[in-house]
Amino acid sequence: MFKIYIENLTVDAVMGILDFEREKEQKIVMDLEIEYEFSKTYLDYKEIADFVSDRIVEKKFFLIEEALQDLAETLKEKFPPISYLKVKITKPNILKNCVVGVEIQKKY
């Protein structure tokens, strides 16, 4: 079993339910942990990072939970060797005194 770590993957994207969050992009930071069985094919971490970044920017999710559910489904579809996925999405600038985030863990 192998693990890929993608940490501090940062994009500017629309995400949130508040009016000001829908009007202007904000900093979104993601951490991913991916387990897979290595065989003749491998998982390209650049391709995964690009896919996740593009998906978050394009979809303009309202809730972090919706984004996480979507990523859990689409990453498995696009990269079938994934057997376990952990994704954490944080919004470091939404509150002045802390960083908030939500995480999903999924075994396939």
Phi and psi in radians as a Rosetta constraint file:
Dihedral C 1 N 2 CA 2 C 2 CIRCULARHARMONIC -2.053 0.35
Dihedral N 2 CA 2 C 2 N 3 CIRCULARHARMONIC 2.725 0.35
Dihedral C 2 N 3 CA 3 C 3 CIRCULARHARMONIC -2.209 0.35
Dihedral N 3 CA 3 C 3 N 4 CIRCULARHARMONIC 2.423 0.35
Dihedral C 3 N 4 CA 4 C 4 CIRCULARHARMONIC -1.901 0.35
Dihedral N 4 CA 4 C 4 N 5 CIRCULARHARMONIC 2.343 0.35
Dihedral C 4 N 5 CA 5 C 5 CIRCULARHARMONIC -2.022 0.35
Dihedral N 5 CA 5 C 5 N 6 CIRCULARHARMONIC 2.222 0.35
Dihedral C 5 N 6 CA 6 C 6 CIRCULARHARMONIC -2.148 0.35
Dihedral N 6 CA 6 C 6 N 7 CIRCULARHARMONIC 1.973 0.35
Dihedral C 6 N 7 CA 7 C 7 CIRCULARHARMONIC -2.084 0.35
Dihedral N 7 CA 7 C 7 N 8 CIRCULARHARMONIC 2.529 0.35
Dihedral C 7 N 8 CA 8 C 8 CIRCULARHARMONIC 1.011 0.35
Dihedral N 8 CA 8 C 8 N 9 CIRCULARHARMONIC 0.655 0.35
Dihedral C 8 N 9 CA 9 C 9 CIRCULARHARMONIC -1.258 0.35
Dihedral N 9 CA 9 C 9 N 10 CIRCULARHARMONIC 2.002 0.35
Dihedral C 9 N 10 CA 10 C 10 CIRCULARHARMONIC -2.052 0.35
Dihedral N 10 CA 10 C 10 N 11 CIRCULARHARMONIC 2.314 0.35
Dihedral C 10 N 11 CA 11 C 11 CIRCULARHARMONIC -2.401 0.35
Dihedral N 11 CA 11 C 11 N 12 CIRCULARHARMONIC 2.787 0.35
Dihedral C 11 N 12 CA 12 C 12 CIRCULARHARMONIC -1.787 0.35
Dihedral N 12 CA 12 C 12 N 13 CIRCULARHARMONIC 2.113 0.35
Dihedral C 12 N 13 CA 13 C 13 CIRCULARHARMONIC -2.623 0.35
Dihedral N 13 CA 13 C 13 N 14 CIRCULARHARMONIC 2.795 0.35
Dihedral C 13 N 14 CA 14 C 14 CIRCULARHARMONIC -1.458 0.35
Dihedral N 14 CA 14 C 14 N 15 CIRCULARHARMONIC 2.123 0.35
Dihedral C 14 N 15 CA 15 C 15 CIRCULARHARMONIC -2.740 0.35
Dihedral N 15 CA 15 C 15 N 16 CIRCULARHARMONIC 2.173 0.35
Dihedral C 15 N 16 CA 16 C 16 CIRCULARHARMONIC 2.491 0.35
Dihedral N 16 CA 16 C 16 N 17 CIRCULARHARMONIC 2.960 0.35
Dihedral C 16 N 17 CA 17 C 17 CIRCULARHARMONIC -1.880 0.35
Dihedral N 17 CA 17 C 17 N 18 CIRCULARHARMONIC -0.251 0.35
Dihedral C 17 N 18 CA 18 C 18 CIRCULARHARMONIC -1.363 0.35
Dihedral N 18 CA 18 C 18 N 19 CIRCULARHARMONIC 2.635 0.35
Dihedral C 18 N 19 CA 19 C 19 CIRCULARHARMONIC -0.942 0.35
Dihedral N 19 CA 19 C 19 N 20 CIRCULARHARMONIC -0.819 0.35
Dihedral C 19 N 20 CA 20 C 20 CIRCULARHARMONIC -1.171 0.35
Dihedral N 20 CA 20 C 20 N 21 CIRCULARHARMONIC -0.436 0.35
Dihedral C 20 N 21 CA 21 C 21 CIRCULARHARMONIC -1.305 0.35
Dihedral N 21 CA 21 C 21 N 22 CIRCULARHARMONIC -0.404 0.35
Dihedral C 21 N 22 CA 22 C 22 CIRCULARHARMONIC -1.495 0.35
Dihedral N 22 CA 22 C 22 N 23 CIRCULARHARMONIC -0.339 0.35
Dihedral C 22 N 23 CA 23 C 23 CIRCULARHARMONIC -1.590 0.35
Dihedral N 23 CA 23 C 23 N 24 CIRCULARHARMONIC -0.493 0.35
Dihedral C 23 N 24 CA 24 C 24 CIRCULARHARMONIC -2.413 0.35
Dihedral N 24 CA 24 C 24 N 25 CIRCULARHARMONIC 2.458 0.35
Dihedral C 24 N 25 CA 25 C 25 CIRCULARHARMONIC -1.143 0.35
Dihedral N 25 CA 25 C 25 N 26 CIRCULARHARMONIC 2.625 0.35
Dihedral C 25 N 26 CA 26 C 26 CIRCULARHARMONIC -2.299 0.35
Dihedral N 26 CA 26 C 26 N 27 CIRCULARHARMONIC 2.862 0.35
Dihedral C 26 N 27 CA 27 C 27 CIRCULARHARMONIC -1.265 0.35
Dihedral N 27 CA 27 C 27 N 28 CIRCULARHARMONIC 2.224 0.35
Dihedral C 27 N 28 CA 28 C 28 CIRCULARHARMONIC -2.128 0.35
Dihedral N 28 CA 28 C 28 N 29 CIRCULARHARMONIC 2.268 0.35
Dihedral C 28 N 29 CA 29 C 29 CIRCULARHARMONIC -2.088 0.35
Dihedral N 29 CA 29 C 29 N 30 CIRCULARHARMONIC 2.337 0.35
Dihedral C 29 N 30 CA 30 C 30 CIRCULARHARMONIC -2.219 0.35
Dihedral N 30 CA 30 C 30 N 31 CIRCULARHARMONIC 2.485 0.35
Dihedral C 30 N 31 CA 31 C 31 CIRCULARHARMONIC -2.155 0.35
Dihedral N 31 CA 31 C 31 N 32 CIRCULARHARMONIC 2.293 0.35
Dihedral C 31 N 32 CA 32 C 32 CIRCULARHARMONIC -2.184 0.35
Dihedral N 32 CA 32 C 32 N 33 CIRCULARHARMONIC 2.499 0.35
Dihedral C 32 N 33 CA 33 C 33 CIRCULARHARMONIC -2.260 0.35
Dihedral N 33 CA 33 C 33 N 34 CIRCULARHARMONIC 2.157 0.35
Dihedral C 33 N 34 CA 34 C 34 CIRCULARHARMONIC -2.238 0.35
Dihedral N 34 CA 34 C 34 N 35 CIRCULARHARMONIC 2.204 0.35
Dihedral C 34 N 35 CA 35 C 35 CIRCULARHARMONIC -1.833 0.35
Dihedral N 35 CA 35 C 35 N 36 CIRCULARHARMONIC 2.513 0.35
Dihedral C 35 N 36 CA 36 C 36 CIRCULARHARMONIC -2.772 0.35
Dihedral N 36 CA 36 C 36 N 37 CIRCULARHARMONIC 2.755 0.35
Dihedral C 36 N 37 CA 37 C 37 CIRCULARHARMONIC -1.577 0.35
Dihedral N 37 CA 37 C 37 N 38 CIRCULARHARMONIC 2.180 0.35
Dihedral C 37 N 38 CA 38 C 38 CIRCULARHARMONIC -1.485 0.35
Dihedral N 38 CA 38 C 38 N 39 CIRCULARHARMONIC 2.274 0.35
Dihedral C 38 N 39 CA 39 C 39 CIRCULARHARMONIC -2.308 0.35
Dihedral N 39 CA 39 C 39 N 40 CIRCULARHARMONIC -2.301 0.35
Dihedral C 39 N 40 CA 40 C 40 CIRCULARHARMONIC -1.321 0.35
Dihedral N 40 CA 40 C 40 N 41 CIRCULARHARMONIC -0.370 0.35
Dihedral C 40 N 41 CA 41 C 41 CIRCULARHARMONIC -1.859 0.35
Dihedral N 41 CA 41 C 41 N 42 CIRCULARHARMONIC 2.771 0.35
Dihedral C 41 N 42 CA 42 C 42 CIRCULARHARMONIC -2.277 0.35
Dihedral N 42 CA 42 C 42 N 43 CIRCULARHARMONIC 2.884 0.35
Dihedral C 42 N 43 CA 43 C 43 CIRCULARHARMONIC -1.679 0.35
Dihedral N 43 CA 43 C 43 N 44 CIRCULARHARMONIC 2.229 0.35
Dihedral C 43 N 44 CA 44 C 44 CIRCULARHARMONIC -1.540 0.35
Dihedral N 44 CA 44 C 44 N 45 CIRCULARHARMONIC 1.905 0.35
Dihedral C 44 N 45 CA 45 C 45 CIRCULARHARMONIC -1.131 0.35
Dihedral N 45 CA 45 C 45 N 46 CIRCULARHARMONIC -0.511 0.35
Dihedral C 45 N 46 CA 46 C 46 CIRCULARHARMONIC -1.168 0.35
Dihedral N 46 CA 46 C 46 N 47 CIRCULARHARMONIC -0.735 0.35
Dihedral C 46 N 47 CA 47 C 47 CIRCULARHARMONIC -1.107 0.35
Dihedral N 47 CA 47 C 47 N 48 CIRCULARHARMONIC -0.707 0.35
Dihedral C 47 N 48 CA 48 C 48 CIRCULARHARMONIC -1.133 0.35
Dihedral N 48 CA 48 C 48 N 49 CIRCULARHARMONIC -0.821 0.35
Dihedral C 48 N 49 CA 49 C 49 CIRCULARHARMONIC -1.068 0.35
Dihedral N 49 CA 49 C 49 N 50 CIRCULARHARMONIC -0.756 0.35
Dihedral C 49 N 50 CA 50 C 50 CIRCULARHARMONIC -1.126 0.35
Dihedral N 50 CA 50 C 50 N 51 CIRCULARHARMONIC -0.730 0.35
Dihedral C 50 N 51 CA 51 C 51 CIRCULARHARMONIC -1.065 0.35
Dihedral N 51 CA 51 C 51 N 52 CIRCULARHARMONIC -0.834 0.35
Dihedral C 51 N 52 CA 52 C 52 CIRCULARHARMONIC -1.106 0.35
Dihedral N 52 CA 52 C 52 N 53 CIRCULARHARMONIC -0.821 0.35
Dihedral C 52 N 53 CA 53 C 53 CIRCULARHARMONIC -1.019 0.35
Dihedral N 53 CA 53 C 53 N 54 CIRCULARHARMONIC -0.874 0.35
Dihedral C 53 N 54 CA 54 C 54 CIRCULARHARMONIC -1.080 0.35
Dihedral N 54 CA 54 C 54 N 55 CIRCULARHARMONIC -0.713 0.35
Dihedral C 54 N 55 CA 55 C 55 CIRCULARHARMONIC -1.114 0.35
Dihedral N 55 CA 55 C 55 N 56 CIRCULARHARMONIC -0.772 0.35
Dihedral C 55 N 56 CA 56 C 56 CIRCULARHARMONIC -1.136 0.35
Dihedral N 56 CA 56 C 56 N 57 CIRCULARHARMONIC -0.738 0.35
Dihedral C 56 N 57 CA 57 C 57 CIRCULARHARMONIC -1.191 0.35
Dihedral N 57 CA 57 C 57 N 58 CIRCULARHARMONIC -0.768 0.35
Dihedral C 57 N 58 CA 58 C 58 CIRCULARHARMONIC -1.239 0.35
Dihedral N 58 CA 58 C 58 N 59 CIRCULARHARMONIC -0.692 0.35
Dihedral C 58 N 59 CA 59 C 59 CIRCULARHARMONIC -1.393 0.35
Dihedral N 59 CA 59 C 59 N 60 CIRCULARHARMONIC -0.387 0.35
Dihedral C 59 N 60 CA 60 C 60 CIRCULARHARMONIC 0.851 0.35
Dihedral N 60 CA 60 C 60 N 61 CIRCULARHARMONIC 1.035 0.35
Dihedral C 60 N 61 CA 61 C 61 CIRCULARHARMONIC -1.124 0.35
Dihedral N 61 CA 61 C 61 N 62 CIRCULARHARMONIC 2.606 0.35
Dihedral C 61 N 62 CA 62 C 62 CIRCULARHARMONIC -1.445 0.35
Dihedral N 62 CA 62 C 62 N 63 CIRCULARHARMONIC -0.808 0.35
Dihedral C 62 N 63 CA 63 C 63 CIRCULARHARMONIC -1.997 0.35
Dihedral N 63 CA 63 C 63 N 64 CIRCULARHARMONIC 2.543 0.35
Dihedral C 63 N 64 CA 64 C 64 CIRCULARHARMONIC -1.036 0.35
Dihedral N 64 CA 64 C 64 N 65 CIRCULARHARMONIC -0.693 0.35
Dihedral C 64 N 65 CA 65 C 65 CIRCULARHARMONIC -1.032 0.35
Dihedral N 65 CA 65 C 65 N 66 CIRCULARHARMONIC -0.705 0.35
Dihedral C 65 N 66 CA 66 C 66 CIRCULARHARMONIC -1.113 0.35
Dihedral N 66 CA 66 C 66 N 67 CIRCULARHARMONIC -0.725 0.35
Dihedral C 66 N 67 CA 67 C 67 CIRCULARHARMONIC -1.088 0.35
Dihedral N 67 CA 67 C 67 N 68 CIRCULARHARMONIC -0.748 0.35
Dihedral C 67 N 68 CA 68 C 68 CIRCULARHARMONIC -1.143 0.35
Dihedral N 68 CA 68 C 68 N 69 CIRCULARHARMONIC -0.761 0.35
Dihedral C 68 N 69 CA 69 C 69 CIRCULARHARMONIC -1.080 0.35
Dihedral N 69 CA 69 C 69 N 70 CIRCULARHARMONIC -0.747 0.35
Dihedral C 69 N 70 CA 70 C 70 CIRCULARHARMONIC -1.083 0.35
Dihedral N 70 CA 70 C 70 N 71 CIRCULARHARMONIC -0.810 0.35
Dihedral C 70 N 71 CA 71 C 71 CIRCULARHARMONIC -1.101 0.35
Dihedral N 71 CA 71 C 71 N 72 CIRCULARHARMONIC -0.691 0.35
Dihedral C 71 N 72 CA 72 C 72 CIRCULARHARMONIC -1.069 0.35
Dihedral N 72 CA 72 C 72 N 73 CIRCULARHARMONIC -0.643 0.35
Dihedral C 72 N 73 CA 73 C 73 CIRCULARHARMONIC -1.350 0.35
Dihedral N 73 CA 73 C 73 N 74 CIRCULARHARMONIC -0.866 0.35
Dihedral C 73 N 74 CA 74 C 74 CIRCULARHARMONIC -1.293 0.35
Dihedral N 74 CA 74 C 74 N 75 CIRCULARHARMONIC -0.573 0.35
Dihedral C 74 N 75 CA 75 C 75 CIRCULARHARMONIC -1.140 0.35
Dihedral N 75 CA 75 C 75 N 76 CIRCULARHARMONIC -0.719 0.35
Dihedral C 75 N 76 CA 76 C 76 CIRCULARHARMONIC -1.138 0.35
Dihedral N 76 CA 76 C 76 N 77 CIRCULARHARMONIC -0.686 0.35
Dihedral C 76 N 77 CA 77 C 77 CIRCULARHARMONIC -1.126 0.35
Dihedral N 77 CA 77 C 77 N 78 CIRCULARHARMONIC -0.789 0.35
Dihedral C 77 N 78 CA 78 C 78 CIRCULARHARMONIC -1.343 0.35
Dihedral N 78 CA 78 C 78 N 79 CIRCULARHARMONIC -0.534 0.35
Dihedral C 78 N 79 CA 79 C 79 CIRCULARHARMONIC -2.219 0.35
Dihedral N 79 CA 79 C 79 N 80 CIRCULARHARMONIC 1.350 0.35
Dihedral C 79 N 80 CA 80 C 80 CIRCULARHARMONIC -0.984 0.35
Dihedral N 80 CA 80 C 80 N 81 CIRCULARHARMONIC -0.509 0.35
Dihedral C 80 N 81 CA 81 C 81 CIRCULARHARMONIC -1.135 0.35
Dihedral N 81 CA 81 C 81 N 82 CIRCULARHARMONIC -0.208 0.35
Dihedral C 81 N 82 CA 82 C 82 CIRCULARHARMONIC -1.069 0.35
Dihedral N 82 CA 82 C 82 N 83 CIRCULARHARMONIC 2.229 0.35
Dihedral C 82 N 83 CA 83 C 83 CIRCULARHARMONIC -1.945 0.35
Dihedral N 83 CA 83 C 83 N 84 CIRCULARHARMONIC -0.323 0.35
Dihedral C 83 N 84 CA 84 C 84 CIRCULARHARMONIC -2.628 0.35
Dihedral N 84 CA 84 C 84 N 85 CIRCULARHARMONIC 2.459 0.35
Dihedral C 84 N 85 CA 85 C 85 CIRCULARHARMONIC -2.433 0.35
Dihedral N 85 CA 85 C 85 N 86 CIRCULARHARMONIC 2.329 0.35
Dihedral C 85 N 86 CA 86 C 86 CIRCULARHARMONIC -2.254 0.35
Dihedral N 86 CA 86 C 86 N 87 CIRCULARHARMONIC 2.177 0.35
Dihedral C 86 N 87 CA 87 C 87 CIRCULARHARMONIC -2.265 0.35
Dihedral N 87 CA 87 C 87 N 88 CIRCULARHARMONIC 2.307 0.35
Dihedral C 87 N 88 CA 88 C 88 CIRCULARHARMONIC -2.115 0.35
Dihedral N 88 CA 88 C 88 N 89 CIRCULARHARMONIC 2.265 0.35
Dihedral C 88 N 89 CA 89 C 89 CIRCULARHARMONIC -2.025 0.35
Dihedral N 89 CA 89 C 89 N 90 CIRCULARHARMONIC 2.231 0.35
Dihedral C 89 N 90 CA 90 C 90 CIRCULARHARMONIC -2.146 0.35
Dihedral N 90 CA 90 C 90 N 91 CIRCULARHARMONIC 2.656 0.35
Dihedral C 90 N 91 CA 91 C 91 CIRCULARHARMONIC -2.082 0.35
Dihedral N 91 CA 91 C 91 N 92 CIRCULARHARMONIC 1.600 0.35
Dihedral C 91 N 92 CA 92 C 92 CIRCULARHARMONIC -1.247 0.35
Dihedral N 92 CA 92 C 92 N 93 CIRCULARHARMONIC -0.296 0.35
Dihedral C 92 N 93 CA 93 C 93 CIRCULARHARMONIC -1.975 0.35
Dihedral N 93 CA 93 C 93 N 94 CIRCULARHARMONIC 0.126 0.35
Dihedral C 93 N 94 CA 94 C 94 CIRCULARHARMONIC -1.331 0.35
Dihedral N 94 CA 94 C 94 N 95 CIRCULARHARMONIC -0.599 0.35
Dihedral C 94 N 95 CA 95 C 95 CIRCULARHARMONIC -2.057 0.35
Dihedral N 95 CA 95 C 95 N 96 CIRCULARHARMONIC 2.554 0.35
Dihedral C 95 N 96 CA 96 C 96 CIRCULARHARMONIC -1.292 0.35
Dihedral N 96 CA 96 C 96 N 97 CIRCULARHARMONIC -0.483 0.35
Dihedral C 96 N 97 CA 97 C 97 CIRCULARHARMONIC -1.926 0.35
Dihedral N 97 CA 97 C 97 N 98 CIRCULARHARMONIC 0.172 0.35
Dihedral C 97 N 98 CA 98 C 98 CIRCULARHARMONIC -2.906 0.35
Dihedral N 98 CA 98 C 98 N 99 CIRCULARHARMONIC 2.972 0.35
Dihedral C 98 N 99 CA 99 C 99 CIRCULARHARMONIC -1.892 0.35
Dihedral N 99 CA 99 C 99 N 100 CIRCULARHARMONIC 2.265 0.35
Dihedral C 99 N 100 CA 100 C 100 CIRCULARHARMONIC -1.947 0.35
Dihedral N 100 CA 100 C 100 N 101 CIRCULARHARMONIC 2.629 0.35
Dihedral C 100 N 101 CA 101 C 101 CIRCULARHARMONIC -2.896 0.35
Dihedral N 101 CA 101 C 101 N 102 CIRCULARHARMONIC 2.987 0.35
Dihedral C 101 N 102 CA 102 C 102 CIRCULARHARMONIC -2.422 0.35
Dihedral N 102 CA 102 C 102 N 103 CIRCULARHARMONIC 2.600 0.35
Dihedral C 102 N 103 CA 103 C 103 CIRCULARHARMONIC -2.273 0.35
Dihedral N 103 CA 103 C 103 N 104 CIRCULARHARMONIC 2.557 0.35
Dihedral C 103 N 104 CA 104 C 104 CIRCULARHARMONIC -2.183 0.35
Dihedral N 104 CA 104 C 104 N 105 CIRCULARHARMONIC 2.511 0.35
Dihedral C 104 N 105 CA 105 C 105 CIRCULARHARMONIC -2.212 0.35
Dihedral N 105 CA 105 C 105 N 106 CIRCULARHARMONIC 2.343 0.35
Dihedral C 105 N 106 CA 106 C 106 CIRCULARHARMONIC -2.465 0.35
Dihedral N 106 CA 106 C 106 N 107 CIRCULARHARMONIC 2.226 0.35
Dihedral C 106 N 107 CA 107 C 107 CIRCULARHARMONIC -1.787 0.35
Dihedral N 107 CA 107 C 107 N 108 CIRCULARHARMONIC 2.392 0.35
